Amino acid sequence: MVEFLSYGFVQRGLLAGSLVAAACALLGVFLVLKRLSLIGDGMSHVCLTGVAVALLTSTSPVYMSLPVVALSSLGIMKLTQKFRIYGDAAIGIVSAAGLSVGLLITALAGGFNTDLLGYLFGSILTVTTEETVLCAGLLVLVGGGIFMGYRWLVATCFDEAFAHTRGVPTQAVNTVLVLVTSVAVVLSFKVVGIFLISALIIIPPVSALLISHTFKQVLWLAAVFGVGSVWVGIYASFVLNIPSGAAIILVSLIFLFACYVWSKGVHRG
């Protein structure tokens, strides 16, 4: 363990992974309750377009993907509102469009290379100091937003129609939620990879919901499960020489199974 923590790239990976995992878990609580948890999956596929364009033009994948994913998240909202399409259908449409365009650009650029594969399947140990700072800013943004708009968020999640009649700006709350989620998705593809981002958003909150008794407890436990998955997963990948992104998600699934067993045991007792 001492040797493991002595490497600078490991320290950056653990810090960045912990920050983004906590932010994704906190956002995931609200997305799961609003039945929009798969929006992370849709946005992650759109990420492929941003990454492909960035690699084609030799620019930053993070900065190139941010506007692409943010616009796509707003597109999902518009599809559900203007055309009366269910949320899962809108996510599927945008996801398919983003993945298709990304694959097309990749083919035009000469196919897959090592850099693109790192974004697809995660490369947390290549996280830079700048990206770590961005992850810290994301967690501050998420934490501050939840602290300041806690009542609005809770009201919108549990009964959006009633919250709207009580003067809660539900449209603004939903817009901010999906935009911040889009930032979290972009900053997560170095941690677990484009194809596994949605698991980082969904699994820790679901685990917390299984064993929590209060909403605030759900938030805290979701963040703990997310950060714990990153630490255990990265250490497992270091020791067993396996992909870090897959290891993180497998650890999350172990936490989920343990919470399920615990909840069943408590109910039987």
C-alpha positions as CSV (number, residue, x, y, z in Angstrom):
1,M,0.0,0.0,0.0
2,V,2.9,2.4,0.8
3,E,4.5,1.7,-2.6
4,F,1.1,2.1,-4.2
5,L,0.5,5.6,-2.7
6,S,4.1,6.7,-3.4
7,Y,3.5,7.3,-7.1
8,G,2.4,10.8,-8.2
9,F,0.1,9.5,-10.9
10,V,-1.6,7.2,-8.5
11,Q,-2.2,10.1,-6.0
12,R,-3.7,12.2,-8.8
13,G,-5.9,9.3,-10.0
14,L,-7.2,8.6,-6.5
15,L,-7.9,12.3,-5.9
16,A,-9.6,13.0,-9.2
17,G,-11.5,9.7,-9.1
18,S,-12.7,10.4,-5.5
19,L,-13.9,13.9,-6.4
20,V,-15.7,12.9,-9.6
21,A,-17.2,9.7,-8.0
22,A,-18.6,11.7,-5.1
23,A,-20.1,14.3,-7.5
24,C,-21.6,11.6,-9.8
25,A,-23.1,9.8,-6.8
26,L,-24.7,12.9,-5.4
27,L,-26.1,13.8,-8.8
28,G,-27.2,10.2,-9.4
29,V,-29.4,10.3,-6.3
30,F,-31.6,12.9,-7.9
31,L,-31.5,11.4,-11.4
32,V,-32.5,8.0,-10.1
33,L,-35.4,9.4,-8.2
34,K,-36.5,11.4,-11.3
35,R,-36.1,8.2,-13.4
36,L,-33.5,9.9,-15.5
37,S,-30.6,7.8,-14.4
38,L,-30.0,6.6,-18.0
39,I,-29.3,10.1,-19.1
40,G,-25.7,9.5,-18.1
41,D,-25.6,6.6,-20.5
42,G,-27.0,8.8,-23.3
43,M,-24.5,11.6,-22.6
44,S,-21.6,9.2,-22.4
45,H,-22.3,8.0,-25.9
46,V,-22.4,11.6,-27.1
47,C,-19.0,12.0,-25.4
48,L,-17.6,9.8,-28.2
49,T,-18.3,12.5,-30.7
50,G,-16.5,15.2,-28.7
51,V,-13.5,12.9,-28.1
52,A,-13.3,11.9,-31.7
53,V,-13.4,15.5,-32.9
54,A,-10.8,16.4,-30.3
55,L,-8.4,13.7,-31.4
56,L,-9.0,14.5,-35.1
57,T,-8.2,18.2,-34.5
58,S,-5.5,17.7,-31.8
59,T,-7.5,19.6,-29.1
60,S,-8.5,18.8,-25.6
61,P,-11.1,16.0,-25.4
62,V,-12.5,17.5,-22.2
63,Y,-13.0,21.0,-23.5
64,M,-14.2,19.8,-26.8
65,S,-16.7,17.4,-25.2
66,L,-18.2,19.8,-22.7
67,P,-20.3,21.9,-25.2
68,V,-21.3,18.9,-27.2
69,V,-22.6,17.0,-24.2
70,A,-24.2,20.1,-22.7
71,L,-26.1,20.8,-25.9
72,S,-27.2,17.2,-26.1
73,S,-28.5,17.2,-22.6
74,L,-30.6,20.2,-23.4
75,G,-31.7,18.5,-26.5
76,I,-33.0,15.6,-24.4
77,M,-35.0,18.0,-22.3
78,K,-36.5,19.7,-25.4
79,L,-37.5,16.4,-26.9
80,T,-39.4,15.4,-23.8
81,Q,-41.1,18.8,-23.5
82,K,-41.8,19.9,-27.0
83,F,-42.6,16.6,-28.8
84,R,-44.1,14.8,-25.8
85,I,-41.5,12.0,-26.0
86,Y,-40.9,9.9,-22.9
87,G,-37.5,10.5,-21.2
88,D,-36.1,7.1,-22.0
89,A,-37.0,7.4,-25.7
90,A,-35.4,10.9,-25.9
91,I,-32.3,9.6,-24.3
92,G,-32.2,6.7,-26.7
93,I,-32.5,9.0,-29.7
94,V,-29.8,11.4,-28.6
95,S,-27.6,8.5,-27.5
96,A,-27.9,6.8,-30.9
97,A,-27.2,10.1,-32.7
98,G,-24.1,10.8,-30.6
99,L,-22.7,7.3,-31.0
100,S,-23.3,7.2,-34.7
101,V,-21.6,10.6,-35.3
102,G,-18.7,9.7,-33.1
103,L,-18.1,6.4,-34.9
104,L,-18.4,8.2,-38.3
105,I,-15.8,10.8,-37.3
106,T,-13.6,8.0,-35.9
107,A,-13.7,6.1,-39.2
108,L,-12.9,9.3,-41.1
109,A,-9.9,9.9,-38.8
110,G,-8.4,6.5,-39.6
111,G,-10.0,4.3,-37.0
112,F,-9.4,3.6,-33.3
113,N,-6.1,4.4,-31.7
114,T,-4.6,4.0,-28.2
115,D,-5.7,7.4,-27.1
116,L,-9.3,6.8,-28.0
117,L,-9.4,3.4,-26.4
118,G,-8.2,5.0,-23.2
119,Y,-11.3,7.2,-23.2
120,L,-13.6,4.4,-24.1
121,F,-12.5,2.1,-21.3
122,G,-10.9,4.5,-18.8
123,S,-7.4,5.6,-18.0
124,I,-7.6,7.1,-14.5
125,L,-3.8,6.9,-13.9
126,T,-3.2,9.4,-16.8
127,V,-5.3,12.1,-15.2
128,T,-3.5,15.4,-15.3
129,T,-3.3,18.1,-12.5
130,E,-5.5,20.4,-14.6
131,E,-8.2,17.7,-14.8
132,T,-7.9,17.1,-11.1
133,V,-8.6,20.8,-10.4
134,L,-11.6,20.6,-12.7
135,C,-12.9,17.6,-10.8
136,A,-12.5,19.5,-7.5
137,G,-14.5,22.4,-9.0
138,L,-17.2,20.0,-10.1
139,L,-17.6,18.6,-6.6
140,V,-17.7,22.2,-5.1
141,L,-20.4,23.1,-7.7
142,V,-22.5,20.0,-7.0
143,G,-22.1,20.2,-3.2
144,G,-22.9,24.0,-3.2
145,G,-25.9,23.5,-5.5
146,I,-27.4,20.8,-3.3
147,F,-26.8,22.9,-0.1
148,M,-28.4,26.0,-1.6
149,G,-31.2,24.4,-3.5
150,Y,-31.9,21.3,-1.3
151,R,-35.6,22.0,-0.8
152,W,-36.2,22.7,-4.5
153,L,-34.3,19.6,-5.6
154,V,-36.2,17.3,-3.2
155,A,-39.5,18.8,-4.1
156,T,-38.8,18.5,-7.8
157,C,-37.7,14.9,-7.5
158,F,-40.7,13.6,-5.4
159,D,-43.6,15.6,-6.9
160,E,-42.6,17.9,-9.7
161,A,-46.2,19.0,-10.5
162,F,-47.0,19.9,-6.9
163,A,-43.7,21.7,-6.5
164,H,-44.4,23.8,-9.6
165,T,-47.8,24.9,-8.1
166,R,-45.9,25.9,-4.9
167,G,-43.7,28.3,-6.9
168,V,-40.6,26.0,-7.3
169,P,-38.9,26.8,-10.6
170,T,-38.9,23.2,-11.7
171,Q,-37.8,24.0,-15.3
172,A,-34.7,25.8,-14.0
173,V,-34.0,23.0,-11.5
174,N,-34.2,20.4,-14.2
175,T,-32.0,22.4,-16.6
176,V,-29.3,23.0,-14.1
177,L,-29.4,19.4,-13.0
178,V,-28.8,18.0,-16.5
179,L,-26.2,20.6,-17.4
180,V,-24.2,19.8,-14.3
181,T,-24.6,16.1,-15.0
182,S,-23.2,16.7,-18.5
183,V,-20.1,18.2,-16.9
184,A,-19.8,15.3,-14.6
185,V,-20.1,12.8,-17.5
186,V,-17.3,14.6,-19.4
187,L,-15.0,14.6,-16.4
188,S,-15.7,10.9,-15.7
189,F,-14.6,9.4,-18.9
190,K,-10.9,9.3,-17.7
191,V,-12.0,7.6,-14.5
192,V,-14.1,4.7,-15.8
193,G,-14.4,5.2,-19.5
194,I,-17.2,6.3,-21.8
195,F,-19.0,3.0,-21.8
196,L,-19.1,2.7,-18.0
197,I,-19.9,6.3,-16.9
198,S,-23.6,5.5,-16.3
199,A,-22.7,2.9,-13.8
200,L,-20.8,5.4,-11.7
201,I,-23.9,7.6,-11.6
202,I,-26.5,4.8,-11.0
203,I,-24.9,2.1,-8.8
204,P,-23.8,4.1,-5.7
205,P,-27.1,5.9,-5.2
206,V,-29.1,2.7,-5.7
207,S,-26.9,1.0,-3.1
208,A,-27.5,3.8,-0.7
209,L,-31.2,3.8,-1.2
210,L,-31.4,0.1,-0.2
211,I,-30.1,0.7,3.3
212,S,-30.8,4.3,4.2
213,H,-33.5,5.7,6.4
214,T,-33.4,9.4,5.5
215,F,-32.8,11.3,2.3
216,K,-29.7,13.0,3.7
217,Q,-28.3,9.6,4.6
218,V,-28.8,8.5,1.0
219,L,-26.7,11.4,-0.2
220,W,-23.9,10.7,2.3
221,L,-23.8,7.0,1.7
222,A,-24.0,7.3,-2.1
223,A,-20.9,9.6,-2.0
224,V,-19.1,7.1,0.4
225,F,-19.9,4.2,-1.9
226,G,-18.7,6.1,-4.9
227,V,-15.4,7.1,-3.3
228,G,-14.9,3.7,-1.8
229,S,-15.3,2.0,-5.1
230,V,-12.6,4.2,-6.6
231,W,-10.1,3.5,-3.9
232,V,-10.6,-0.2,-3.8
233,G,-11.0,-0.5,-7.6
234,I,-7.7,1.4,-8.3
235,Y,-5.8,-0.6,-5.7
236,A,-7.2,-3.8,-7.2
237,S,-6.2,-2.7,-10.7
238,F,-2.7,-1.9,-9.5
239,V,-2.3,-5.3,-7.7
240,L,-4.0,-7.5,-10.2
241,N,-3.0,-5.6,-13.3
242,I,-6.5,-5.2,-14.6
243,P,-8.3,-2.2,-16.2
244,S,-9.0,0.4,-13.5
245,G,-12.4,1.5,-14.9
246,A,-13.8,-2.1,-14.9
247,A,-12.4,-2.7,-11.4
248,I,-14.1,0.4,-10.0
249,I,-17.5,-0.7,-11.4
250,L,-17.1,-4.3,-10.2
251,V,-16.4,-3.0,-6.7
252,S,-19.5,-0.8,-7.0
253,L,-21.5,-3.9,-7.9
254,I,-20.1,-5.8,-4.9
255,F,-21.2,-2.9,-2.6
256,L,-24.6,-3.0,-4.3
257,F,-24.9,-6.8,-3.6
258,A,-23.8,-6.3,0.0
259,C,-26.4,-3.6,0.5
260,Y,-29.1,-5.8,-1.0
261,V,-28.2,-8.6,1.3
262,W,-28.1,-6.2,4.3
263,S,-31.5,-4.8,3.4
264,K,-33.0,-8.3,3.2
265,G,-31.5,-9.3,6.5
266,V,-32.9,-6.1,8.2
267,H,-36.4,-6.7,6.8
268,R,-36.4,-10.3,8.0
269,G,-35.2,-9.3,11.4
